Structure formats: C-alpha cells, structure tokens
Amino acid sequence: MTLRSSCTSMLLLPCLLLQAGFAASGHPAVKPELDLVEDEDQITHEMSLDDKHDPQAILNVFREDPEYELHEQQYKTIVKEILGEEDEAEGEGEEGSEEEDSEEEQDAAEQQQQDIQDATGTDVVNLRRTIYLTIMSSLDFEEAGHKLMKIQLAPGQESEIPIMIIECCSQEKTFVRYYALLGARFCLLRKEFQATFEDCFAKQYAIIHRLETNKLRNVAKLFAHLLSSDAISWGVLQCIRLTEDDTTSSSRIFIKYLFQELSEYLGLVKLNERLAEPSLQEYFTGIFPTDTTANMRFSINFFTSIGLGGITDRQRELYKQMPRIMAERKAAEEAARAAAGGNSSSSGGSSSSGTSSSSSSGSSSSDSSSSSG
C-alpha cells in the first residue's frame, strides 16, 4: 500500500525538524526573553525513570512558616545573586511605570465616564433589548428571573424589568402564564418591583382604551394572577369606578377579564370572601358604588351579565333597602330644614316684640310729661 505525496511530506516534516533541531528550525525550547539564567549558573538535575524518587507530597499541603520573613529575605538574596540587581531594578521600574500608566488610564476613564451623560435614551433602549432577549431565551421563569437579577441596573432603572414583562405579555397572541409567574417572582423578591407593578396597573387602566382586545385580555389576566397570588396589593382596584359615565367599552372588557380570571384562580366563594374583607372595603367603593341607585343598578347588571352575579349579593340587599334609606335621608333633610326655619322665625319674633315694648314705653313717658305741663 502506497501513501500519497501529501501524506509523505507531512510525515517528513517532523523528522526534518528533529534532525535540524528546534532552535535551528525557528522553534527554540526557551524563548530568548525568558532565558534569564546564564549557562554556568544553571543546575541540571538528571533523573532516571528506573530509580525510586521521593514525590514530596507534603509540599502540596499548606503549612504555616513561623520564619516566613527570614526565608523570604534569603530567597531574595539568592535571586539577586543569580539574576543581578540591575535586572531586578529594571523589573521594578517597569512594574512601577506600568502601574502608573494603568492608574492614569483608569482615572482618565472615570473622568470621561463622569463627564459624558447620554441624554438620547440609548442606554435605556439597550437595557430593554437585553431584558427582552433574556426573557425570550429562557426555558422557564426561574431561569429568566435568575438571569435578569444578574443584569447591572443603574439607580432608577428597576422599573424597566416590570415594564418589559408586561409589554412582552401583551404582545403574545394568547395569554402565557410564564410571564405571570415571572412577574409574581419579582414582586416577592423586592418591594421596588412590587410598587412598580402596582403603579403600572393604574397606568395601564388609564390608557386601556388604546389597547387592542388581544393585548387588553393578556394584561388583565396577568394582573389577575398577581392579585390572586397576593403579589400586589388589592388596593390597586381603587382606581376603577364602575359606572356608566366613568367606563368605556375597553375598560369594561378589561374589568370583565380581570374578575373572570380571579374567579377561576380563587373560586367564587373565596373571591366573595376577599371582596367582603372589612380592611379592603375602601378600595372597592368604585367597583361597587352605593351613592345612587342608578350606579348600583349598573354595577349589579354588569357582574350578572358576565356570570359573576354571586359577588353582588351584598349590593343587592343594599339596593332593596335604598328606597327606605332614601326616604329616611329625605325626611332627615326636611326636619333639619324645618328646624333651621323655626329657629330663624323665633329669633325674628323676639326682636320685633322688644321693639314694640320700647316704643310703648316711650309714648307713655311723653304723655306724662305733657300732662304735668
């Protein structure tokens, strides 16, 4: 079997290098700049593979040297004798100059970093791109949260992560629970993220009329998951006022998806218990208004039409008592008005009687004076 010419040349090349020697072939064993010890000062240790050697494994174990400084001085003395004091001085000078140069470069970089301030928002765009790629490239929400926490955020940029989570969730064709789990994890990690999500709820509801139905549904389900898991406070619902004049078609769709998703997560019984908690009633006055019968009727009809009439039982009882309450309120107002009118008339009568008595006394005194005259 014959070898090709290319294979033959490849095999001959190492043989030629061995014959010529590594130094002559341009591959020295030791580079000239690393060959610091003179030939006469070099000590060659020859060892045979057949002899038994002590591996000195104890050197791999750290032991504290009580005379470390003395031995260090001896080592430096040996180094000076072999390498020479000039070489050491040159090395120290080079190291000192390199340190000075590095310090000057670092100071210049810090000064430049302090002077330059990017007002174009490029850093925010780059940060959002990084957050987006991290979210999309992660396998699950735990991996995404771990990677996002490693991102270096400047002061004031903590809100970018919740904003990007909501934005990514709204862009999906259907609701993906991955974003809700990721948002809940960040709310439980730090209070700053929780406050940002609560602030985003009010902002999203204020501009809900600008969103498409698909985005609106995804955002509503995201916040429903955060509310059901107590990742954010139920106080965010105080920005909602469910009346015919204060809502639009988009806001009513948002409220519909929000409460339907809450009912799926918690169940109608637990949702009703949560809405009946005394400590949270101040947050639900807009969702379950009690100021007028028209607003009460609109709220009851809305929740009944979306299949959640069970959460309006207390409002229905109050609606039945509204005629009596309104009558009592009206009677109290009339009684107060009548009492105010009676007080004003009595004060007017007393003042007129005082005037008449003074006039009569004056006339009698004038009659007596004329008769005496």
Disulfide bonds with the S-S distance in Angstrom:
none
